């Protein structure tokens, strides 16, 4: 199925789940475009323009997590609603026109219908090639529809319903039956990198509101409908039944309307969703991470309030959990010293290359071991490699000097360091990757690239600390 997905990707976690579901089913979908639909929300004070940028980055981040390289198919949409008389053709609307002018295309609309409506207004003749599935409206007995996707752009809804013949409405009253929890996600999704990514997104989302770890995943419903219509109950209705606040059509027009799930379909859909996500092969995509100063089992970091944990047991638990939520078995992690209790290496994902910190050096001297013997000891426990002092690596266009303590580098090299837990987040030649600075997660190479770009091209002298 040739498909366009129009979604407000960064609005809520269900948008990311739906996009991941569709992208994981390449046996069903040939996705031509991911267009970003506009949104505003009370919990986000950003402008629509900024939300569009967030959505575009989120979609690309998800695709990279899945090992997909064609991220150019993500296009920014309108920065205002048609109901506000905004009709400027965005990159997304322009691409919809371009695709629909050549071939028949299905558009899965998981946000407002703005981008599609503007595309139709700019070139009405594409309507004959469009098949639209819209997640919006509510039960037909409602006097007015109040769901987000409808109410934010009623005019766009009117344009689409009056101009597109092949239209399916997937009301939010059906979509809200898809509910999951962080407990279910943890137990069933965290089998690969994509699943862990979705679990982290859900975990971050559910605790922002008082819902005890439970979240409605509206947007996977329409994706499931395109995969298997037999999971749903549908009927044909008069389009005028949907035009609650708009001018009615003069002539009869049929619209396909989803009104419920088939018996036990909810289970079948979740099973298919979990199987689709966990079957995505991302192991060949090796990522690189950096961290430092984990100090596993160290009372000292608790005593001096260097970490916000009540006791060592809580600290160890959180460090392991957060590490394994982002690092997979095949990833490489450069640990820049002061690891802590060495046996914790057995609980951590990834190939860990340890650069000795002052605690390791002190332990080596205490045991009266040569570096080669000490290295052999640590590798036998589970470390992938051990480096005595400093390590210079080259990744793509970056030369990175990895050290435990911060040093001065030349302008062509970046220093990643640890040691100073709370005193030096950034220097003129590098960044502190101590775990305390990154909410006790290892920091990815991609995050470092962004920071390196900042230092090289944008930072002024007032940024740096002594």
N, C-alpha and C positions, 0 to 999 in steps of 0.2 A: 504494500500500500504506500503510495507516494503521499507524504505527510508534511504539513507545516504545523508546528506547535507554537501557539501564541500564548505567552504566559507571563505573569508578573512574578518572576522567578524568586526574587528575594523578599516577597511579601510575607509568606509564612512557610513553615517547613513542609507542608503538604505539596507545595509547588515543586520543591526540589525532589520529593519522593516520586511525584508523577513524571517529571522529566527523566529521572533515573530509570523508572519503569519502562518508559517508551524507548529510551536509548539502549536499554539492555535487551530489547526484543528486535534485534536486527533481522531475525527470521520473519518478522511480520511487517516491519516498517522500513521504508526508505525515506529518512528524514531529510528534506530539502532545505528547511529553514527553521530556525528558532527565533521567533520575533518577540521582542520585549514589549509587553502591554503596560500602559501607564497605571500607576496606583498612588494613592495617598492613604495614610493610616495614622490614627491618633497616637500610636506608639512609635511612629517614625516622624520626626519633625522635618525630615529632608524634603526638598522640592521633588516634583515628579522627575525632573531631569536627573537629579542625584540618585533617586531610586532606580531609574533606568540604568544608570552606570553600575550600580550595585548588582542589579539583576543580570546584566551582561557579564560582569566578572564572575558572578556565582555560577552561571550556566557554563562558562568556559572552565572554571575551576572543577566543576563536576565532570566535564568531558575529559579533562586532563587526568583526573583521578581514575577514570575508566580506561585510560590509554588511548582515547580518541584524539586524533590530530586535526580534524577538519573544523576547528573552532571558528573559522571565518563564516560559518553558516549562522552565527549568532548576530542579529542586527538590532540596533536600538529603534524603539518605536516612538510614537507620539509623545510630546511633553505636555499635552493638555488634552481635555476631552472634547469630543464633538459637541456635547451639550453646552459647552462654553464657547461655541462657534469657532473652535480651532480646527482648521482643515489643512494645515500644511502637511505635505507628503513627506513622511519620514523615510529613513533607510528601509525600515521593515515594510511599510506600505508599498514603497517602490518595488521591493523584491517580490512581494505578493503579486503585484500587477505583472511583473516580468515573468514569473513562473506560471501564473494562471492564464496568461496570454498564449502560452505554448501548449499546455496540456491540462487535463482534468486533475484536480488536486483536492485532497481532504485537508481541512484546517480544523485543528483541535483548539478551541478557544477556552482557555482556563482563567482568563481575566476579563476585563471589559472588551467589548467588540470594536473598540476605537480604531485599531489599525486596519481591520478588515473593512469597516465602514468607509474610512477615508480612501482606501484602495478602490472600493466600489464607486465612490463619488468621482474619483479621478479618471476611472475607466469603467463605466457601467457594463460594457459588453463582456467583462470577465465573469459575470455572474453565472453564465451557463456552464462554466468549468469548475464552479466551486461546490463543494460539499462541506457544510459547516456542522460541527458538533459543538454546542455552546453549554458550558457549565454555568447556569444562571437561572433565575426566576425561582419560584417556590410552588407549593401546591396550588392548583388552579382555583381552589375555593377562597384563596386570599383576595381581598378586595384590591390591595396594592402589593406589589412585590417590593421587598425591602432588602434583598440580599445585595452584597457588595458589587458583584459583577454587573448586575442590572442597574442598580440605583445610581452608580457613579457616572454612567453614560447612557441614559435612556434614549437619547437621540440616535446613538450608534445602533442600539438594539432595534429601533424602528427602521433604520435604513436597511439593516441586514434582513429583517423579517419580511420587508416589502419587496426586496430585490433578489433574494436567493431562494430558489425553488427547493433545493435539496438541503433541508435544515432539520437537525435533530436537537431537541432541547433536553438537557440533563439537569433537572432541578436540584437545588441544594438540599431539598427535603429527602431526596434519595441519596445524595452524596454524603450526607452527614452520618450515614450508617457505617461508614468505614472509620473505625476507631482502633487505635493501638496505644501501647504504653512503652515506656523506656525499658520495662522488664521484659516484655515480649521482644522488643528490638534487640536488646542485649543477648537474649538467649537464642535468637534465630537469625539475626542479620550479621553478627560480628565474625563472619567466617572468611571474609576477604576485605580488601581495602575499600571497595565501594560500600559494603555493608557497614564497616566501621565509620566511614564518612557520614552516612545517613544516621547512624546511631548518635554520633557527636552532635549533628544538627538538631536531632530530636531532643537530646539531653539538654542542649543549650536553650531550646525553645520552651520546654514544658515547665521549667522552674522559673520562668519569667512571670508566670501567672499561677494563681492558686488552683491547680488542677490535679495535684497528687500524682504527677507523672503520666497523665493520660492526655492524649491529643487526638483530635479528629483529623483524618487525612482525606479531606474531601476529594482532592484532585486525581487520585488514582482511579476513581470510578469511571470517568469518561475514557481513560486509557484502556481499562479493562473492557469497556463496551466495544471498543474498536478491535480488541483481540478476540472476543467471543460474545456475540450478541445474545447467545442463548442463556447467558447468566442474568439477563434482565427481562422485565416485562415492559412492553411498549405498546402504544396505540397511535392511531392517526387522529389528530384533532384539528379543528378550525383555527387558523392563525389568529382570528379575532379574539379567541379566548385568552390569548397571551398579551393582547394590546389593551392593557388595563387603563393606561393613562394617555394613550395615543389615539390618533384618529383611526377609525376602523377602515378595513379594506372594503371596497365596493363589491368585489367578487370573491367567491369561495376559494380558499387556498389551504392545502393540507400541510401540516407540520408533524413530524414524528416526535412523539413525547414519551420519555421514559418515566414510568410511574412507580416502579418498585423493582426489587431484586427477586429472582426466583428462589425457591426454597433451598436452603443450604448453600446458596451461591456466594455468600459472604466468605464462608470458609474456603471455598474453591478459589476465589479471587485472591485472598491473602496467601494461600498456598502457592498460587502461580506467581504472585508478586515476590515472595521470599525466594522461590526457586530461581526466578529470573535474575534477581539481584545477586544471589550467592553463586550463580553459575558464571558470572562475568569474570573472565580470566584477566587479572591485573598483576599476577605474580611476576611476570617478566619485566614490569615497570619498576625498576629499582630506584628508590628515592634516597636522598642523602640528608641526614640530620646532624645537628650539632647541639651539644649540651655540656654542662659542667657543674661541679659542686653539688651533686645529689646528696652526698653525705648520708647514705643509707645507715640507719641504726645509730646515728650520732646524737647523743643527748646535748651536745654543745650547741648545735644550731637551734634547739628548742630553748635552752637556757638563755641564750643571748638574743632571743626573739628575731632570729634571722628568717624564720619560716612561721606561717600563721597556724601551725598545728598544735593541738593540745598535748600530744605525746608522740613518742617515736613510732608506736604501732600505727597510729593514724597517718603519720607522715609517710612511712614505708608503703602503706596500702595505697595512698593517693598517688605517690610517685610511680608505682608499678602500673596502676590502672591507667593513668594519663599517658604514660610512655606507650603502653601496648595499644591504646586507642588510636594512635597516629602512626606507629611504626609497625611494619609487617616483617615477616621472617626474613625476607630477602633484602630488606633495606640496610643501608650502611649508616652507622651512627658513630660520629667522632666525639668521644667524651674527653673533655680537656682537663681532666684531673679532679682529685678529691671525690672519688667514687663512693667511698664508704664501705660497708660490709660486702666483701667480694662475692659471697655466695648469692647475692641478689641478682647477679648476672644470669643465673639459671632461670629466673622468672621473666626476663626481659626479651622482647622480640628484637630481631635485627642482628647484624654482624657488628659488634662493638669494638672499635679501635680506641684504646685507652692511651692518652698522653699523660705521663706521670705528673701528678700535682705534688704539693709539699707533703700531704699526708701519705701518699704512696712512697715518696722518697724517704720519709721518716720511718715508715714500716720496713722498707728494704734495708735500711741501716740497722734497725733494731734486730732484724733477723740475721744480720751480717751476711747478706747474700750479694753476689755480683749481679749486675743488671741482667745478664743472660739467664742466670738461674731464677731470678725473680720473674722475668718474662715467661719463662717456661712454666713456672708455678701458676701464674695468672691464666695463661692459655689453657692449661690443663683443667682449670675451673670452668672456663667457658668464654673467655675473651677471645675475639677473633685475631687481634694483634695488639701489641703493646709497644709504645714509642717512649724512649727515655727522656727526651727533652722537648724539642720542637719539631714540627712537621710542616713542610711546604707542599701544598697540593695545587694542581691546576684543574679547574673545572670550566669547560667552555672558554670564555674570554677572561676569566677571573683567576688571578694568582692569589691564593689565600695562605696566610701564615698562621698556623694553629699553635697557640702557646697557652700554658696555664696562667701565667701572669702577663699583664699587658706590656707591650713593648712599642717602640716607635718604628714604623716601617717607611720605606720609600713610597713615593706617590703612586707607583705602579702596582702596589701590593696592599691587600687588606689584612689586618690582624683580627682574628677572632680569639677571644680570651675569656677567662673566668676569674676565679680567686677572690675578686673584690665584690662581695655579694650585693651590697646596697649602695656603693659609693660611686661607681663609674659605669653608667649605662652605655656611654658612647665616648670615643676618643677621636682625635683628628685622623687616626689611621685605622680605626676598627670599631668593633662592637663587642660588648660583653654578652656571652651566651649562657651565663649562669642560670640555672633552672629557675631561680627566684624572679628573674626578669620576664619570664614567658609563662607565667601561671603554672609552673612546674610541668611543662611539656617540653620535649625536645623541639628545637626550632628547625624548620625545613630550609633547604637550600634556596627554594623560591622566596621565602621570607627574607633570607639574607641578600638575595639579588636585589630586592626592592630597597633594602637599607643601604646596600653598596651604591646603588644608583643615586640615592639621596645624598650620601656623603660626597660622591664624585661630582655631582652636577648641580645640587641645590643648596647644600648646607653653607651657612656663613659662619664666621668665627664665633658668633655669640651662642651657637648651638652647643659647643663643646664644653665639657667639664675638665677641670684640672686633676 
